């Protein structure tokens, strides 16, 4: 009988000691896991931010005009453009621009994606700028693994793209005036 009491005492003492070790070790384990996870996530963010392909694609978005009132949709559209531009060969200088303008009581959006090999033009209509932006984002979503510009297609004219109102030309004029 004494052996059973001694054995149960040793088992209970062992379980009590293991419980305390686990209880005291859990915060240390959680802190180390958080530190390693945070460091890994930080490295991944730095790697993606410093990625030359992403930086090139970000610079290749020439403008997203007319979406200032929809910052979330503007950033989603820029993300889709960056993704699509990354599918092009860098030496073909891929570029994109988006303009959303009021037109006859509604809004029209013009999306151009182009490089030295081809061109892609999309016009989308909607009652609000958000409708237009969502249509443009959906259209870009169709190009999962390809660059949308059709090889051999030259720049297509559209009534909304006018040399007088083009934001790219306006920015160039403003830069020239600022330098003068």
Phi and psi in degrees as GROMACS dihedral restraints (atoms count N, CA, C in turn):
[ dihedral_restraints ]
;  ai    aj    ak    al  type     phi  dphi    fc
    3     4     5     6     1   -63.5    20    10
    4     5     6     7     1   -33.0    20    10
    6     7     8     9     1   -65.9    20    10
    7     8     9    10     1   -38.4    20    10
    9    10    11    12     1   -66.1    20    10
   10    11    12    13     1   -40.8    20    10
   12    13    14    15     1   -66.8    20    10
   13    14    15    16     1   -42.5    20    10
   15    16    17    18     1   -64.1    20    10
   16    17    18    19     1   -43.5    20    10
   18    19    20    21     1   -65.0    20    10
   19    20    21    22     1   -43.9    20    10
   21    22    23    24     1   -66.6    20    10
   22    23    24    25     1   -36.4    20    10
   24    25    26    27     1   -62.8    20    10
   25    26    27    28     1   -43.4    20    10
   27    28    29    30     1   -65.8    20    10
   28    29    30    31     1   -40.5    20    10
   30    31    32    33     1   -66.0    20    10
   31    32    33    34     1   -44.8    20    10
   33    34    35    36     1   -65.0    20    10
   34    35    36    37     1   -41.4    20    10
   36    37    38    39     1   -62.5    20    10
   37    38    39    40     1   -43.8    20    10
   39    40    41    42     1   -62.1    20    10
   40    41    42    43     1   -47.2    20    10
   42    43    44    45     1   -63.2    20    10
   43    44    45    46     1   -39.2    20    10
   45    46    47    48     1   -63.5    20    10
   46    47    48    49     1   -43.7    20    10
   48    49    50    51     1   -66.4    20    10
   49    50    51    52     1   -42.3    20    10
   51    52    53    54     1   -64.2    20    10
   52    53    54    55     1   -40.6    20    10
   54    55    56    57     1   -60.8    20    10
   55    56    57    58     1   -44.9    20    10
   57    58    59    60     1   -66.5    20    10
   58    59    60    61     1   -39.7    20    10
   60    61    62    63     1   -62.6    20    10
   61    62    63    64     1   -43.1    20    10
   63    64    65    66     1   -66.2    20    10
   64    65    66    67     1   -41.7    20    10
   66    67    68    69     1   -63.4    20    10
   67    68    69    70     1   -43.2    20    10
   69    70    71    72     1   -76.4    20    10
   70    71    72    73     1   -27.8    20    10
   72    73    74    75     1   -83.5    20    10
   73    74    75    76     1   -20.7    20    10
   75    76    77    78     1   -60.9    20    10
   76    77    78    79     1   -46.8    20    10
   78    79    80    81     1   -62.6    20    10
   79    80    81    82     1   -37.8    20    10
   81    82    83    84     1   -64.6    20    10
   82    83    84    85     1   -41.9    20    10
   84    85    86    87     1   -64.6    20    10
   85    86    87    88     1   -42.0    20    10
   87    88    89    90     1   -65.7    20    10
   88    89    90    91     1   -42.0    20    10
   90    91    92    93     1   -64.3    20    10
   91    92    93    94     1   -41.5    20    10
   93    94    95    96     1   -67.6    20    10
   94    95    96    97     1   -38.7    20    10
   96    97    98    99     1   -64.7    20    10
   97    98    99   100     1   -40.7    20    10
   99   100   101   102     1   -65.9    20    10
  100   101   102   103     1   -39.8    20    10
  102   103   104   105     1   -65.2    20    10
  103   104   105   106     1   -44.7    20    10
  105   106   107   108     1   -67.1    20    10
  106   107   108   109     1   -43.7    20    10
  108   109   110   111     1   -64.1    20    10
  109   110   111   112     1   -42.5    20    10
  111   112   113   114     1   -65.0    20    10
  112   113   114   115     1   -40.9    20    10
  114   115   116   117     1   -65.1    20    10
  115   116   117   118     1   -42.0    20    10
  117   118   119   120     1   -64.4    20    10
  118   119   120   121     1   -41.5    20    10
  120   121   122   123     1   -66.9    20    10
  121   122   123   124     1   -39.3    20    10
  123   124   125   126     1   -64.0    20    10
  124   125   126   127     1   -41.7    20    10
  126   127   128   129     1   -62.9    20    10
  127   128   129   130     1   -41.9    20    10
  129   130   131   132     1   -64.0    20    10
  130   131   132   133     1   -41.1    20    10
  132   133   134   135     1   -64.8    20    10
  133   134   135   136     1   -43.1    20    10
  135   136   137   138     1   -63.2    20    10
  136   137   138   139     1   -41.7    20    10
  138   139   140   141     1   -62.5    20    10
  139   140   141   142     1   -44.0    20    10
  141   142   143   144     1   -70.8    20    10
  142   143   144   145     1   -34.2    20    10
  144   145   146   147     1   -71.8    20    10
  145   146   147   148     1   -32.6    20    10
  147   148   149   150     1   -92.8    20    10
  148   149   150   151     1    -0.3    20    10
  150   151   152   153     1   -60.1    20    10
  151   152   153   154     1   124.1    20    10
  153   154   155   156     1   -62.9    20    10
  154   155   156   157     1   -32.4    20    10
  156   157   158   159     1   -67.8    20    10
  157   158   159   160     1   -41.2    20    10
  159   160   161   162     1   -68.4    20    10
  160   161   162   163     1   -42.6    20    10
  162   163   164   165     1   -62.1    20    10
  163   164   165   166     1   -39.9    20    10
  165   166   167   168     1   -63.9    20    10
  166   167   168   169     1   -42.6    20    10
  168   169   170   171     1   -66.7    20    10
  169   170   171   172     1   -38.5    20    10
  171   172   173   174     1   -63.8    20    10
  172   173   174   175     1   -39.6    20    10
  174   175   176   177     1   -72.6    20    10
  175   176   177   178     1   -21.2    20    10
  177   178   179   180     1   -78.7    20    10
  178   179   180   181     1   -11.6    20    10
  180   181   182   183     1   -82.9    20    10
  181   182   183   184     1   104.0    20    10
  183   184   185   186     1   -71.6    20    10
  184   185   186   187     1   -41.0    20    10
  186   187   188   189     1  -164.7    20    10
  187   188   189   190     1   155.9    20    10
  189   190   191   192     1  -132.2    20    10
  190   191   192   193     1    80.9    20    10
  192   193   194   195     1   -87.2    20    10
  193   194   195   196     1   140.8    20    10
  195   196   197   198     1    91.1    20    10
  196   197   198   199     1     3.7    20    10
  198   199   200   201     1  -113.9    20    10
  199   200   201   202     1    21.9    20    10
  201   202   203   204     1   -63.3    20    10
  202   203   204   205     1   -30.1    20    10
  204   205   206   207     1   -78.4    20    10
  205   206   207   208     1    -7.5    20    10
  207   208   209   210     1  -126.5    20    10
  208   209   210   211     1    71.3    20    10
  210   211   212   213     1   -62.9    20    10
  211   212   213   214     1   -35.6    20    10
  213   214   215   216     1   -67.6    20    10
  214   215   216   217     1   -45.9    20    10
  216   217   218   219     1   -67.1    20    10
  217   218   219   220     1   -34.1    20    10
  219   220   221   222     1   -63.5    20    10
  220   221   222   223     1   -44.1    20    10
  222   223   224   225     1   -68.2    20    10
  223   224   225   226     1   -36.3    20    10
  225   226   227   228     1   -63.8    20    10
  226   227   228   229     1   -41.3    20    10
  228   229   230   231     1   -65.4    20    10
  229   230   231   232     1   -41.7    20    10
  231   232   233   234     1   -63.5    20    10
  232   233   234   235     1   -38.1    20    10
  234   235   236   237     1   -63.4    20    10
  235   236   237   238     1   -42.5    20    10
  237   238   239   240     1   -64.7    20    10
  238   239   240   241     1   -41.2    20    10
  240   241   242   243     1   -63.8    20    10
  241   242   243   244     1   -41.9    20    10
  243   244   245   246     1   -61.0    20    10
  244   245   246   247     1   -43.1    20    10
  246   247   248   249     1   -62.8    20    10
  247   248   249   250     1   -44.7    20    10
  249   250   251   252     1   -68.7    20    10
  250   251   252   253     1   -41.0    20    10
  252   253   254   255     1   -65.3    20    10
  253   254   255   256     1   -27.4    20    10
  255   256   257   258     1   -68.5    20    10
  256   257   258   259     1   -17.3    20    10
  258   259   260   261     1   -77.9    20    10
  259   260   261   262     1   -14.9    20    10
  261   262   263   264     1   -85.1    20    10
  262   263   264   265     1   155.1    20    10
  264   265   266   267     1   -71.8    20    10
  265   266   267   268     1   129.9    20    10
  267   268   269   270     1   -60.8    20    10
  268   269   270   271     1   -34.2    20    10
  270   271   272   273     1   -73.2    20    10
  271   272   273   274     1    -7.6    20    10
  273   274   275   276     1   -88.2    20    10
  274   275   276   277     1     3.9    20    10
  276   277   278   279     1    51.3    20    10
  277   278   279   280     1    67.1    20    10
  279   280   281   282     1   -69.4    20    10
  280   281   282   283     1   142.7    20    10
  282   283   284   285     1  -142.3    20    10
  283   284   285   286     1   161.3    20    10
  285   286   287   288     1  -152.6    20    10
  286   287   288   289     1   149.8    20    10
  288   289   290   291     1  -147.9    20    10
  289   290   291   292     1   149.8    20    10
  291   292   293   294     1  -134.5    20    10
  292   293   294   295     1   132.7    20    10
  294   295   296   297     1  -131.8    20    10
  295   296   297   298     1   132.1    20    10
  297   298   299   300     1  -119.6    20    10
  298   299   300   301     1   123.5    20    10
  300   301   302   303     1  -131.8    20    10
  301   302   303   304     1   152.1    20    10
  303   304   305   306     1   -70.3    20    10
  304   305   306   307     1   143.5    20    10
  306   307   308   309     1  -153.4    20    10
  307   308   309   310     1   111.0    20    10
  309   310   311   312     1    53.4    20    10
  310   311   312   313     1    49.7    20    10
  312   313   314   315     1    81.2    20    10
  313   314   315   316     1    -1.1    20    10
  315   316   317   318     1  -131.5    20    10
  316   317   318   319     1  -159.4    20    10
  318   319   320   321     1  -132.1    20    10
  319   320   321   322     1   146.9    20    10
  321   322   323   324     1  -127.2    20    10
  322   323   324   325     1   138.3    20    10
  324   325   326   327     1  -117.2    20    10
  325   326   327   328     1   138.4    20    10
  327   328   329   330     1  -119.4    20    10
  328   329   330   331     1   123.8    20    10
  330   331   332   333     1  -116.5    20    10
  331   332   333   334     1   125.7    20    10
  333   334   335   336     1  -120.8    20    10
  334   335   336   337     1   129.5    20    10
  336   337   338   339     1  -126.9    20    10
  337   338   339   340     1   124.6    20    10
  339   340   341   342     1  -151.4    20    10
  340   341   342   343     1   163.4    20    10
  342   343   344   345     1  -149.2    20    10
  343   344   345   346     1  -170.6    20    10
  345   346   347   348     1   -71.1    20    10
  346   347   348   349     1   -13.8    20    10
  348   349   350   351     1   -96.7    20    10
  349   350   351   352     1   -25.1    20    10
  351   352   353   354     1  -169.6    20    10
  352   353   354   355     1  -171.5    20    10
  354   355   356   357     1  -147.7    20    10
  355   356   357   358     1   150.4    20    10
  357   358   359   360     1  -139.1    20    10
  358   359   360   361     1   129.2    20    10
  360   361   362   363     1  -125.8    20    10
  361   362   363   364     1   133.1    20    10
  363   364   365   366     1  -134.0    20    10
  364   365   366   367     1   131.5    20    10
  366   367   368   369     1  -114.8    20    10
  367   368   369   370     1   133.3    20    10
  369   370   371   372     1  -132.7    20    10
  370   371   372   373     1   141.0    20    10
  372   373   374   375     1  -114.9    20    10
  373   374   375   376     1   154.8    20    10
  375   376   377   378     1  -169.4    20    10
  376   377   378   379     1   165.5    20    10
  378   379   380   381     1   -74.6    20    10
  379   380   381   382     1   -27.2    20    10
  381   382   383   384     1  -132.2    20    10
  382   383   384   385     1   167.2    20    10
  384   385   386   387     1   -65.1    20    10
  385   386   387   388     1   -31.5    20    10
  387   388   389   390     1   -64.6    20    10
  388   389   390   391     1   -40.6    20    10
  390   391   392   393     1   -60.1    20    10
  391   392   393   394     1   -44.8    20    10
  393   394   395   396     1   -63.9    20    10
  394   395   396   397     1   -46.1    20    10
  396   397   398   399     1   -61.3    20    10
  397   398   399   400     1   -41.0    20    10
  399   400   401   402     1   -66.1    20    10
  400   401   402   403     1   -36.7    20    10
  402   403   404   405     1   -66.2    20    10
  403   404   405   406     1   -40.4    20    10
  405   406   407   408     1   -66.2    20    10
  406   407   408   409     1   -40.9    20    10
  408   409   410   411     1   -63.7    20    10
  409   410   411   412     1   -43.1    20    10
  411   412   413   414     1   -63.2    20    10
  412   413   414   415     1   -40.1    20    10
  414   415   416   417     1   -65.4    20    10
  415   416   417   418     1   -39.9    20    10
  417   418   419   420     1   -68.7    20    10
  418   419   420   421     1   -28.3    20    10
  420   421   422   423     1   -63.5    20    10
  421   422   423   424     1   -22.6    20    10
  423   424   425   426     1   -70.0    20    10
  424   425   426   427     1   -20.0    20    10
  426   427   428   429     1   -97.3    20    10
  427   428   429   430     1    74.6    20    10
  429   430   431   432     1   -70.7    20    10
  430   431   432   433     1   -44.5    20    10
  432   433   434   435     1  -126.7    20    10
  433   434   435   436     1    12.6    20    10
  435   436   437   438     1  -130.4    20    10
  436   437   438   439     1   158.2    20    10
  438   439   440   441     1   -88.6    20    10
  439   440   441   442     1   129.7    20    10
  441   442   443   444     1   -70.7    20    10
  442   443   444   445     1   -22.0    20    10
  444   445   446   447     1   -63.3    20    10
  445   446   447   448     1   130.1    20    10
  447   448   449   450     1   -81.3    20    10
  448   449   450   451     1   120.9    20    10
  450   451   452   453     1   -59.6    20    10
  451   452   453   454     1   134.9    20    10
  453   454   455   456     1    88.4    20    10
  454   455   456   457     1   -14.6    20    10
  456   457   458   459     1   -76.6    20    10
  457   458   459   460     1   127.6    20    10
  459   460   461   462     1   -87.2    20    10
  460   461   462   463     1   169.6    20    10
  462   463   464   465     1   -60.3    20    10
  463   464   465   466     1   125.4    20    10
  465   466   467   468     1   -95.1    20    10
  466   467   468   469     1   137.9    20    10
  468   469   470   471     1   -83.6    20    10
  469   470   471   472     1   148.6    20    10
  471   472   473   474     1  -145.1    20    10
  472   473   474   475     1   151.9    20    10
  474   475   476   477     1   -62.4    20    10
  475   476   477   478     1   -27.6    20    10
  477   478   479   480     1   -76.8    20    10
  478   479   480   481     1   -23.5    20    10
  480   481   482   483     1   -91.4    20    10
  481   482   483   484     1   101.9    20    10
  483   484   485   486     1  -120.6    20    10
  484   485   486   487     1   138.7    20    10
  486   487   488   489     1   -59.3    20    10
  487   488   489   490     1   -29.8    20    10
  489   490   491   492     1   -75.2    20    10
  490   491   492   493     1   -31.2    20    10
  492   493   494   495     1  -108.1    20    10
  493   494   495   496     1     1.0    20    10
  495   496   497   498     1   -65.7    20    10
  496   497   498   499     1   124.4    20    10
  498   499   500   501     1   -64.2    20    10
  499   500   501   502     1   -28.5    20    10
  501   502   503   504     1   -67.7    20    10
  502   503   504   505     1   -42.4    20    10
  504   505   506   507     1   -70.1    20    10
  505   506   507   508     1   -35.6    20    10
  507   508   509   510     1   -63.7    20    10
  508   509   510   511     1   -42.7    20    10
  510   511   512   513     1   -62.9    20    10
  511   512   513   514     1   -40.0    20    10
  513   514   515   516     1   -64.0    20    10
  514   515   516   517     1   -41.4    20    10
  516   517   518   519     1   -63.6    20    10
  517   518   519   520     1   -42.5    20    10
  519   520   521   522     1   -64.6    20    10
  520   521   522   523     1   -37.8    20    10
  522   523   524   525     1   -65.9    20    10
  523   524   525   526     1   -41.4    20    10
  525   526   527   528     1   -63.0    20    10
  526   527   528   529     1   -41.8    20    10
  528   529   530   531     1   -67.5    20    10
  529   530   531   532     1   -35.2    20    10
  531   532   533   534     1   -68.4    20    10
  532   533   534   535     1   -34.2    20    10
  534   535   536   537     1   -77.4    20    10
  535   536   537   538     1   -21.9    20    10
